[in-house]
Amino acid sequence: MSISEVEKLQLEDLGFQAKPPIDIFDGINQDDIRSTLETYNVDYLAISNKHKLVFTCLENNLKVISTEKISQIIENDDKSNDGLILHNFKITGKALMIKINSDETCLYLISESKDSSKFLIISIDLTILLRGIYNEKCISAFPLDSKIIQFYPSLINPFKSICLLENGDAYLIDQNGTTKLYEDVSAINWFGKYTIYSFTIDSTLNITDEENNNTLSSTSLVENSDKVLYLTQLDNNHIQAVFGESINPDDNPDYTTYFITIDDSLQVVKVESSLDLFNPFGMIPRFNTFYTLNLKNWSKIYKNIFITTSSKSIDIDFCLQNQSIELLNDSDRATMPMDEISGDDDTPLGIVLDLSSTVNVKEPCKGVDESNPLPRIIVLTNRGQFVIWNIWSKKDLLENDAKLPTFEISDTMPNKSENDLEDNIENSLGSLSFGASTNKSLKESSDNPFTIGKKSDSSSLFGSNANTSTVNPFGGSSSSNPFELGKSSSEKATNSSFSAATKLSDSGTNSPFGSISKNITNTNTTPSTNTPFGSSSGFGNTTFGVGGFKMGSSTTSTSQKQTENLPSNSFNKPSFGSSGFSSFAGTKSDSATVNSPFGGLSSNTTSSPFGNLGANSKTD
């Protein structure tokens, strides 16, 4: 198939506005982090725009961050970090990836097992987690010599995910267990309800209906030695593919991005290429991970704006369905900050698109004094900071055309009694483990919890499983259209029985994953986050639209109280609001002591009609 070069737009009316960095993880051992980055593919950020929360993990820590508090810090000059980190959990094993399912009811955590013998895929129920209770259930596992390099939850079906191992084996994970789909695969992802994938031996793009075992399209794209390393859906008629030699830490090949246009019958009709995206200019050696976010229907001028970067890139770029974008002004670009001590540019450990802000933005770009709330990207760096950029489209802002979507928030468990809460967890989730310190539900015994379930005849990674019965590991929620924007409604707080969770921890439910542990993990009350303000701007000779701070510079630490003592008859209420934050103190305060094991309650957990906004998916 003939390939043409993609059109390049040179723009001045679209860009990024840099905001002050926020310290999230303290005391990071850079040697340990770099060792992890050279060994594994990592992705340490997930977001729920519906709940206004960012979930981030690093090594053995999982944190729940309030995006409302982020807005107060970066837009209203709120110098207090109180209420930023809502929950902080210690987890067993080393975290490698964190993802969220389509209806935002479940987190997936990919990690090493505690004894470093396996890779685990763990589901975490958000209804329980947002009450301050860490819970986990192993839904799949792979031998340690089978590194997980790609993992993508379906953006339409909340119960399905696909997984690619370093050896080329691709798996489907759903209510029925883990089923091997293909061998010798170089890249895989979702295209609506279908899968898209390519094999290592050729550059063929395949689109398959897995439910009916039917290949809908198979097209050879290019004829060279490169292979497809990354695939993602841009919209219903466009796919992005990244070609290159390798994602290995020791290799820094040039990557070619292909914009593939398909018709309604899923046949490829046009292929265009670009050399401007995912450039591996970062100096920190690491496995390459590619990220593409979808800003959909925010701008009337640019209907779908895609934000791209990779773990080896120092630049974050825009593109459209079949056009690359060059920002003409240096101050409008997004470039990773530099560590003045090491001299290396920071490397992204994850990137998410935050659409939940309700705070107006002052001077987002030249010629605009104030705008409506803007979409923003949040990047976690190897130094444990969030670096943040607002996205602006000048003409849209001047004409007041760009508005963020509204999200419908409601209670999933209003006024639940102790028995109702227990039944909800046992019936919808099967067997969970509460408390990461002992992780008893992942016991290794003759009842091997890592035996992989299957839909069809295939050999298990850990032995025969013909008689294995599989419990639904995902919960009892239903799928919904991930693109349908709901109407806004007020957030509600629920009062539930405080003793319900305690009783749950003693229930000892039997399952293939062992019994529920009697330990409940408290939210850690002593992490510190830092004021985001430093010295003058630093990106070389440009200010990147921000005065008075240096991106990535170290900041003064301030402790924060995350949870309060709870009465014996109720959970405490959510701390998502913007009021009641104490003023910033320049000196480090004493750590707060919390007796309650439950942390702060977030009651707004429900099945989402939005899916994973900011990612790429297809509706039927």
VEXKOLTOR-389067 format. One record per residue (C-alpha): residue in one letter; x, y, z. Coordinates in steps of 0.05 Angstrom, whole numbers. Layout:
BEGIN
{"a", {X, Y, Z}};
...
***
This chain:
BEGIN
{"m", {0, 0, 0}};
{"s", {26, 69, -18}};
{"i", {43, 115, 40}};
{"s", {43, 190, 38}};
{"e", {71, 239, 89}};
{"v", {19, 266, 137}};
{"e", {1, 340, 133}};
{"k", {36, 384, 185}};
{"l", {-1, 443, 215}};
{"q", {39, 501, 243}};
{"l", {-3, 534, 296}};
{"e", {-2, 593, 344}};
{"d", {-74, 589, 368}};
{"l", {-66, 522, 405}};
{"g", {-18, 507, 461}};
{"f", {0, 488, 532}};
{"q", {2, 531, 594}};
{"a", {52, 505, 645}};
{"k", {32, 505, 718}};
{"p", {73, 498, 782}};
{"p", {96, 426, 797}};
{"i", {68, 389, 858}};
{"d", {109, 340, 898}};
{"i", {71, 274, 909}};
{"f", {124, 223, 929}};
{"d", {180, 241, 977}};
{"g", {246, 207, 990}};
{"i", {251, 172, 923}};
{"n", {313, 130, 913}};
{"q", {332, 147, 841}};
{"d", {377, 86, 835}};
{"d", {318, 41, 852}};
{"i", {272, 78, 804}};
{"r", {322, 75, 747}};
{"s", {332, 1, 758}};
{"t", {257, -10, 752}};
{"l", {253, 33, 689}};
{"e", {309, -7, 656}};
{"t", {274, -72, 672}};
{"y", {199, -62, 662}};
{"n", {147, -24, 623}};
{"v", {112, 21, 674}};
{"d", {50, 65, 675}};
{"y", {37, 96, 743}};
{"l", {-23, 141, 731}};
{"a", {-98, 130, 723}};
{"i", {-155, 180, 729}};
{"s", {-229, 181, 744}};
{"n", {-258, 246, 718}};
{"k", {-325, 225, 746}};
{"h", {-298, 220, 817}};
{"k", {-248, 277, 807}};
{"l", {-191, 232, 829}};
{"v", {-122, 213, 804}};
{"f", {-94, 145, 825}};
{"t", {-18, 140, 825}};
{"c", {30, 87, 848}};
{"l", {105, 83, 856}};
{"e", {143, 23, 883}};
{"n", {101, 0, 943}};
{"n", {55, 61, 949}};
{"l", {-14, 74, 921}};
{"k", {-42, 144, 930}};
{"v", {-110, 175, 915}};
{"i", {-105, 248, 895}};
{"s", {-160, 300, 893}};
{"t", {-163, 337, 826}};
{"e", {-205, 391, 860}};
{"k", {-147, 406, 906}};
{"i", {-100, 406, 847}};
{"s", {-144, 461, 816}};
{"q", {-141, 501, 880}};
{"i", {-65, 496, 883}};
{"i", {-49, 512, 810}};
{"e", {-105, 562, 794}};
{"n", {-122, 596, 860}};
{"d", {-51, 600, 889}};
{"d", {-73, 556, 948}};
{"k", {-7, 544, 985}};
{"s", {-36, 490, 1030}};
{"n", {-31, 418, 1009}};
{"d", {-83, 395, 1060}};
{"g", {-134, 351, 1025}};
{"l", {-90, 336, 965}};
{"i", {-74, 264, 982}};
{"l", {-139, 232, 1005}};
{"h", {-112, 162, 1016}};
{"n", {-43, 131, 1018}};
{"f", {-37, 55, 1018}};
{"k", {22, 9, 1026}};
{"i", {18, -49, 977}};
{"t", {54, -115, 973}};
{"g", {101, -126, 915}};
{"k", {128, -75, 867}};
{"a", {75, -37, 827}};
{"l", {87, -33, 752}};
{"m", {22, -8, 722}};
{"i", {-45, 21, 744}};
{"k", {-107, 24, 701}};
{"i", {-181, 39, 709}};
{"n", {-239, 2, 677}};
{"s", {-291, 33, 632}};
{"d", {-344, 48, 683}};
{"e", {-293, 72, 734}};
{"t", {-313, 22, 788}};
{"c", {-249, -18, 788}};
{"l", {-174, -6, 787}};
{"y", {-125, -56, 759}};
{"l", {-57, -61, 791}};
{"i", {-1, -99, 756}};
{"s", {54, -116, 804}};
{"e", {106, -167, 824}};
{"s", {83, -216, 877}};
{"k", {111, -206, 947}};
{"d", {161, -262, 937}};
{"s", {180, -236, 867}};
{"s", {160, -302, 835}};
{"k", {102, -279, 792}};
{"f", {69, -220, 758}};
{"l", {0, -208, 786}};
{"i", {-60, -172, 756}};
{"i", {-101, -148, 814}};
{"s", {-170, -116, 815}};
{"i", {-186, -64, 868}};
{"d", {-258, -45, 881}};
{"l", {-265, 31, 883}};
{"t", {-328, 30, 925}};
{"i", {-287, 0, 981}};
{"l", {-221, 35, 967}};
{"l", {-252, 104, 971}};
{"r", {-276, 88, 1041}};
{"g", {-203, 83, 1060}};
{"i", {-199, 7, 1058}};
{"y", {-147, -25, 1013}};
{"n", {-175, -88, 980}};
{"e", {-148, -132, 925}};
{"k", {-165, -194, 886}};
{"c", {-118, -230, 839}};
{"i", {-153, -242, 773}};
{"s", {-93, -268, 734}};
{"a", {-19, -284, 742}};
{"f", {41, -298, 697}};
{"p", {110, -328, 710}};
{"l", {165, -279, 726}};
{"d", {200, -293, 659}};
{"s", {137, -267, 623}};
{"k", {140, -192, 631}};
{"i", {76, -154, 618}};
{"i", {91, -100, 567}};
{"q", {20, -78, 549}};
{"f", {-45, -80, 588}};
{"y", {-109, -46, 565}};
{"p", {-178, -50, 597}};
{"s", {-235, -48, 546}};
{"l", {-265, 21, 540}};
{"i", {-334, -8, 527}};
{"n", {-339, -71, 569}};
{"p", {-318, -61, 643}};
{"f", {-304, -135, 651}};
{"k", {-253, -145, 595}};
{"s", {-179, -130, 587}};
{"i", {-124, -151, 541}};
{"c", {-52, -164, 560}};
{"l", {12, -173, 519}};
{"l", {74, -208, 546}};
{"e", {145, -195, 525}};
{"n", {149, -263, 492}};
{"g", {93, -243, 445}};
{"d", {35, -281, 477}};
{"a", {-30, -241, 479}};
{"y", {-86, -257, 529}};
{"l", {-158, -238, 540}};
{"i", {-179, -229, 613}};
{"d", {-253, -230, 630}};
{"q", {-304, -262, 676}};
{"n", {-287, -330, 648}};
{"g", {-213, -325, 666}};
{"t", {-151, -315, 624}};
{"t", {-151, -340, 552}};
{"k", {-92, -341, 506}};
{"l", {-109, -307, 440}};
{"y", {-46, -305, 398}};
{"e", {29, -317, 396}};
{"d", {85, -275, 366}};
{"v", {46, -210, 374}};
{"s", {84, -144, 375}};
{"a", {26, -97, 393}};
{"i", {-47, -103, 413}};
{"n", {-103, -57, 435}};
{"w", {-178, -47, 431}};
{"f", {-217, -18, 372}};
{"g", {-286, -10, 402}};
{"k", {-309, -80, 418}};
{"y", {-257, -110, 370}};
{"t", {-183, -122, 379}};
{"i", {-128, -94, 335}};
{"y", {-60, -127, 334}};
{"s", {2, -141, 292}};
{"f", {51, -199, 292}};
{"t", {126, -193, 301}};
{"i", {139, -228, 234}};
{"d", {104, -176, 191}};
{"s", {71, -108, 192}};
{"t", {0, -131, 181}};
{"l", {-56, -95, 217}};
{"n", {-110, -144, 239}};
{"i", {-179, -126, 265}};
{"t", {-215, -185, 298}};
{"d", {-282, -198, 331}};
{"e", {-259, -243, 388}};
{"e", {-329, -261, 411}};
{"n", {-344, -293, 344}};
{"n", {-273, -313, 328}};
{"n", {-276, -275, 263}};
{"t", {-221, -234, 230}};
{"l", {-255, -173, 200}};
{"s", {-195, -142, 166}};
{"s", {-121, -158, 153}};
{"t", {-77, -108, 116}};
{"s", {-2, -107, 104}};
{"l", {21, -36, 118}};
{"v", {95, -29, 101}};
{"e", {151, -73, 76}};
{"n", {213, -63, 119}};
{"s", {247, -94, 179}};
{"d", {210, -51, 230}};
{"k", {152, -79, 269}};
{"v", {90, -49, 300}};
{"l", {105, -30, 372}};
{"y", {42, 7, 391}};
{"l", {-30, 11, 366}};
{"t", {-86, 56, 389}};
{"q", {-154, 77, 364}};
{"l", {-161, 151, 349}};
{"d", {-235, 150, 328}};
{"n", {-283, 105, 291}};
{"n", {-243, 112, 226}};
{"h", {-171, 124, 248}};
{"i", {-117, 83, 281}};
{"q", {-48, 105, 303}};
{"a", {9, 56, 296}};
{"v", {82, 66, 318}};
{"f", {135, 27, 279}};
{"g", {206, 16, 302}};
{"e", {260, -35, 317}};
{"s", {254, -42, 392}};
{"i", {228, -14, 457}};
{"n", {288, -39, 496}};
{"p", {326, 8, 543}};
{"d", {392, 2, 505}};
{"d", {361, 20, 438}};
{"n", {340, 89, 416}};
{"p", {313, 78, 346}};
{"d", {275, 129, 306}};
{"y", {201, 115, 309}};
{"t", {153, 126, 251}};
{"t", {81, 141, 267}};
{"y", {28, 118, 217}};
{"f", {-42, 148, 214}};
{"i", {-86, 94, 185}};
{"t", {-154, 111, 157}};
{"i", {-206, 56, 153}};
{"d", {-276, 56, 123}};
{"d", {-340, 33, 156}};
{"s", {-327, -38, 134}};
{"l", {-261, -36, 172}};
{"q", {-218, -38, 109}};
{"v", {-155, 5, 106}};
{"v", {-163, 59, 54}};
{"k", {-104, 106, 68}};
{"v", {-38, 105, 107}};
{"e", {2, 168, 123}};
{"s", {67, 174, 162}};
{"s", {101, 223, 208}};
{"l", {170, 227, 241}};
{"d", {151, 282, 289}};
{"l", {120, 242, 346}};
{"f", {148, 198, 402}};
{"n", {220, 220, 390}};
{"p", {266, 183, 439}};
{"f", {308, 242, 462}};
{"g", {306, 227, 536}};
{"m", {372, 208, 570}};
{"i", {346, 160, 624}};
{"p", {350, 88, 599}};
{"r", {283, 53, 602}};
{"f", {234, 8, 566}};
{"n", {193, 50, 520}};
{"t", {119, 60, 535}};
{"f", {75, 100, 488}};
{"y", {17, 145, 510}};
{"t", {-39, 176, 470}};
{"l", {-96, 216, 502}};
{"n", {-160, 238, 467}};
{"l", {-189, 307, 480}};
{"k", {-256, 297, 447}};
{"n", {-307, 350, 428}};
{"w", {-279, 405, 472}};
{"s", {-257, 452, 417}};
{"k", {-304, 471, 361}};
{"i", {-244, 483, 316}};
{"y", {-207, 419, 331}};
{"k", {-259, 366, 345}};
{"n", {-211, 312, 367}};
{"i", {-143, 333, 395}};
{"f", {-94, 278, 412}};
{"i", {-38, 287, 461}};
{"t", {22, 241, 451}};
{"t", {86, 225, 486}};
{"s", {129, 165, 505}};
{"s", {172, 144, 563}};
{"k", {234, 162, 523}};
{"s", {208, 229, 500}};
{"i", {219, 297, 531}};
{"d", {165, 331, 489}};
{"i", {90, 325, 494}};
{"d", {58, 336, 426}};
{"f", {-10, 349, 394}};
{"c", {-37, 314, 333}};
{"l", {-104, 306, 298}};
{"q", {-133, 244, 265}};
{"n", {-87, 250, 205}};
{"q", {-47, 314, 217}};
{"s", {14, 329, 259}};
{"i", {20, 396, 294}};
{"e", {80, 440, 304}};
{"l", {72, 495, 356}};
{"l", {109, 557, 331}};
{"n", {121, 590, 399}};
{"d", {169, 557, 447}};
{"s", {128, 584, 506}};
{"d", {67, 545, 482}};
{"r", {102, 477, 482}};
{"a", {104, 424, 536}};
{"t", {174, 397, 551}};
{"m", {195, 355, 610}};
{"p", {234, 393, 663}};
{"m", {308, 381, 676}};
{"d", {338, 355, 741}};
{"e", {392, 406, 757}};
{"i", {429, 355, 800}};
{"s", {435, 299, 749}};
{"g", {429, 343, 687}};
{"d", {379, 293, 658}};
{"d", {310, 312, 633}};
{"d", {255, 281, 675}};
{"t", {220, 221, 645}};
{"p", {145, 211, 646}};
{"l", {120, 152, 688}};
{"g", {48, 163, 666}};
{"i", {3, 216, 636}};
{"v", {-72, 228, 644}};
{"l", {-122, 279, 617}};
{"d", {-161, 316, 672}};
{"l", {-229, 342, 649}};
{"s", {-258, 353, 718}};
{"s", {-236, 424, 736}};
{"t", {-288, 476, 756}};
{"v", {-239, 533, 768}};
{"n", {-229, 589, 718}};
{"v", {-159, 600, 690}};
{"k", {-124, 667, 691}};
{"e", {-84, 687, 629}};
{"p", {-82, 619, 596}};
{"c", {-50, 650, 534}};
{"k", {-33, 717, 505}};
{"g", {-95, 759, 492}};
{"v", {-140, 721, 540}};
{"d", {-146, 750, 611}};
{"e", {-188, 694, 640}};
{"s", {-222, 631, 613}};
{"n", {-270, 577, 633}};
{"p", {-239, 516, 666}};
{"l", {-191, 482, 618}};
{"p", {-171, 410, 604}};
{"r", {-103, 394, 631}};
{"i", {-52, 339, 628}};
{"i", {-19, 312, 690}};
{"v", {47, 277, 685}};
{"l", {82, 237, 740}};
{"t", {158, 245, 735}};
{"n", {214, 200, 760}};
{"r", {225, 251, 816}};
{"g", {156, 238, 843}};
{"q", {125, 304, 820}};
{"f", {62, 320, 782}};
{"v", {79, 368, 726}};
{"i", {17, 399, 697}};
{"w", {-3, 436, 634}};
{"n", {-69, 468, 616}};
{"i", {-91, 461, 543}};
{"w", {-118, 523, 507}};
{"s", {-147, 540, 440}};
{"k", {-146, 616, 434}};
{"k", {-203, 626, 385}};
{"d", {-248, 578, 423}};
{"l", {-233, 616, 488}};
{"l", {-245, 685, 457}};
{"e", {-312, 661, 430}};
{"n", {-328, 624, 495}};
{"d", {-339, 560, 455}};
{"a", {-295, 512, 494}};
{"k", {-328, 481, 555}};
{"l", {-310, 418, 593}};
{"p", {-361, 362, 598}};
{"t", {-403, 355, 660}};
{"f", {-404, 290, 699}};
{"e", {-463, 257, 733}};
{"i", {-445, 239, 804}};
{"s", {-489, 194, 847}};
{"d", {-483, 146, 904}};
{"t", {-473, 73, 890}};
{"m", {-488, 51, 961}};
{"p", {-534, 103, 994}};
{"n", {-554, 88, 1066}};
{"k", {-527, 17, 1064}};
{"s", {-534, -23, 1128}};
{"e", {-479, -68, 1154}};
{"n", {-509, -130, 1123}};
{"d", {-523, -94, 1057}};
{"l", {-451, -71, 1052}};
{"e", {-425, -141, 1067}};
{"d", {-472, -173, 1016}};
{"n", {-452, -122, 963}};
{"i", {-379, -138, 969}};
{"e", {-386, -214, 974}};
{"n", {-438, -220, 919}};
{"s", {-409, -172, 869}};
{"l", {-335, -183, 878}};
{"g", {-328, -254, 902}};
{"s", {-269, -261, 950}};
{"l", {-227, -200, 966}};
{"s", {-165, -191, 1008}};
{"f", {-167, -133, 1057}};
{"g", {-100, -105, 1078}};
{"a", {-37, -108, 1037}};
{"s", {11, -124, 1093}};
{"t", {-5, -198, 1097}};
{"n", {-40, -210, 1030}};
{"k", {-67, -277, 1055}};
{"s", {-115, -284, 997}};
{"l", {-55, -296, 951}};
{"k", {-32, -358, 989}};
{"e", {9, -408, 951}};
{"s", {-16, -478, 967}};
{"s", {-44, -539, 932}};
{"d", {-104, -496, 914}};
{"n", {-62, -455, 868}};
{"p", {-96, -387, 859}};
{"f", {-55, -372, 798}};
{"t", {-85, -427, 755}};
{"i", {-109, -390, 694}};
{"g", {-182, -399, 675}};
{"k", {-200, -407, 602}};
{"k", {-256, -401, 552}};
{"s", {-228, -451, 503}};
{"d", {-177, -507, 503}};
{"s", {-109, -478, 516}};
{"s", {-52, -497, 562}};
{"s", {-49, -460, 628}};
{"l", {14, -423, 647}};
{"f", {12, -457, 715}};
{"g", {-17, -524, 700}};
{"s", {-82, -558, 682}};
{"n", {-146, -522, 699}};
{"a", {-201, -560, 664}};
{"n", {-242, -563, 727}};
{"t", {-228, -494, 752}};
{"s", {-289, -452, 766}};
{"t", {-280, -378, 758}};
{"v", {-314, -326, 802}};
{"n", {-329, -260, 770}};
{"p", {-270, -218, 793}};
{"f", {-296, -152, 768}};
{"g", {-360, -137, 806}};
{"g", {-432, -132, 788}};
{"s", {-437, -70, 745}};
{"s", {-461, -63, 674}};
{"s", {-428, -35, 613}};
{"s", {-446, 33, 585}};
{"n", {-428, 78, 529}};
{"p", {-360, 109, 545}};
{"f", {-372, 169, 501}};
{"e", {-441, 190, 526}};
{"l", {-434, 252, 568}};
{"g", {-482, 255, 626}};
{"k", {-514, 314, 660}};
{"s", {-482, 343, 722}};
{"s", {-513, 333, 790}};
{"s", {-491, 347, 860}};
{"e", {-444, 301, 897}};
{"k", {-474, 267, 957}};
{"a", {-444, 239, 1020}};
{"t", {-471, 175, 1051}};
{"n", {-471, 152, 1122}};
{"s", {-458, 77, 1129}};
{"s", {-446, 34, 1188}};
{"f", {-375, 40, 1214}};
{"s", {-374, -31, 1239}};
{"a", {-394, -60, 1172}};
{"a", {-323, -59, 1144}};
{"t", {-297, -89, 1208}};
{"k", {-345, -146, 1203}};
{"l", {-325, -156, 1131}};
{"s", {-253, -165, 1151}};
{"d", {-274, -224, 1195}};
{"s", {-319, -258, 1145}};
{"g", {-267, -307, 1119}};
{"t", {-301, -321, 1053}};
{"n", {-272, -381, 1017}};
{"s", {-250, -375, 945}};
{"p", {-195, -398, 897}};
{"f", {-156, -338, 922}};
{"g", {-158, -357, 995}};
{"s", {-195, -325, 1053}};
{"i", {-206, -252, 1067}};
{"s", {-150, -226, 1109}};
{"k", {-167, -199, 1178}};
{"n", {-120, -140, 1169}};
{"i", {-147, -75, 1144}};
{"t", {-98, -24, 1117}};
{"n", {-103, 46, 1143}};
{"t", {-89, 106, 1100}};
{"n", {-20, 129, 1116}};
{"t", {-24, 196, 1151}};
{"t", {47, 218, 1146}};
{"p", {65, 229, 1073}};
{"s", {86, 299, 1057}};
{"t", {74, 341, 996}};
{"n", {109, 404, 979}};
{"t", {93, 473, 959}};
{"p", {98, 476, 884}};
{"f", {132, 543, 881}};
{"g", {206, 552, 870}};
{"s", {251, 601, 836}};
{"s", {247, 632, 767}};
{"s", {224, 593, 707}};
{"g", {270, 541, 679}};
{"f", {267, 508, 611}};
{"g", {330, 536, 583}};
{"n", {316, 604, 554}};
{"t", {240, 600, 552}};
{"t", {189, 610, 607}};
{"f", {135, 565, 577}};
{"g", {81, 614, 597}};
{"v", {95, 613, 671}};
{"g", {130, 663, 715}};
{"g", {155, 656, 786}};
{"f", {168, 582, 789}};
{"k", {216, 531, 760}};
{"m", {186, 467, 732}};
{"g", {213, 406, 768}};
{"s", {252, 445, 820}};
{"s", {253, 417, 891}};
{"t", {203, 449, 937}};
{"t", {193, 459, 1011}};
{"s", {159, 400, 1044}};
{"t", {95, 408, 1083}};
{"s", {59, 353, 1120}};
{"q", {-15, 344, 1112}};
{"k", {-71, 312, 1150}};
{"q", {-109, 265, 1104}};
{"t", {-162, 232, 1148}};
{"e", {-198, 250, 1212}};
{"n", {-219, 211, 1272}};
{"l", {-286, 179, 1258}};
{"p", {-346, 169, 1304}};
{"s", {-363, 97, 1319}};
{"n", {-427, 98, 1279}};
{"s", {-408, 126, 1211}};
{"f", {-355, 135, 1158}};
{"n", {-329, 205, 1152}};
{"k", {-352, 247, 1093}};
{"p", {-313, 260, 1029}};
{"s", {-262, 314, 1028}};
{"f", {-270, 335, 956}};
{"g", {-292, 406, 967}};
{"s", {-248, 467, 960}};
{"s", {-266, 500, 1026}};
{"g", {-236, 492, 1094}};
{"f", {-163, 486, 1073}};
{"s", {-113, 516, 1122}};
{"s", {-65, 568, 1099}};
{"f", {4, 549, 1076}};
{"a", {58, 543, 1129}};
{"g", {130, 550, 1108}};
{"t", {155, 502, 1162}};
{"k", {143, 429, 1168}};
{"s", {85, 411, 1214}};
{"d", {78, 351, 1259}};
{"s", {47, 290, 1227}};
{"a", {-26, 278, 1244}};
{"t", {-43, 214, 1281}};
{"v", {-106, 178, 1259}};
{"n", {-138, 122, 1296}};
{"s", {-191, 103, 1245}};
{"p", {-172, 50, 1194}};
{"f", {-221, 76, 1143}};
{"g", {-195, 143, 1120}};
{"g", {-240, 191, 1084}};
{"l", {-304, 169, 1050}};
{"s", {-318, 183, 978}};
{"s", {-389, 164, 964}};
{"n", {-393, 182, 892}};
{"t", {-375, 115, 863}};
{"t", {-423, 91, 810}};
{"s", {-424, 60, 741}};
{"s", {-401, 112, 693}};
{"p", {-433, 128, 627}};
{"f", {-369, 160, 604}};
{"g", {-318, 105, 601}};
{"n", {-246, 125, 606}};
{"l", {-247, 195, 578}};
{"g", {-181, 217, 550}};
{"a", {-167, 150, 520}};
{"n", {-185, 122, 453}};
{"s", {-246, 79, 442}};
{"k", {-302, 65, 394}};
{"t", {-376, 62, 401}};
{"d", {-420, 19, 360}};
***
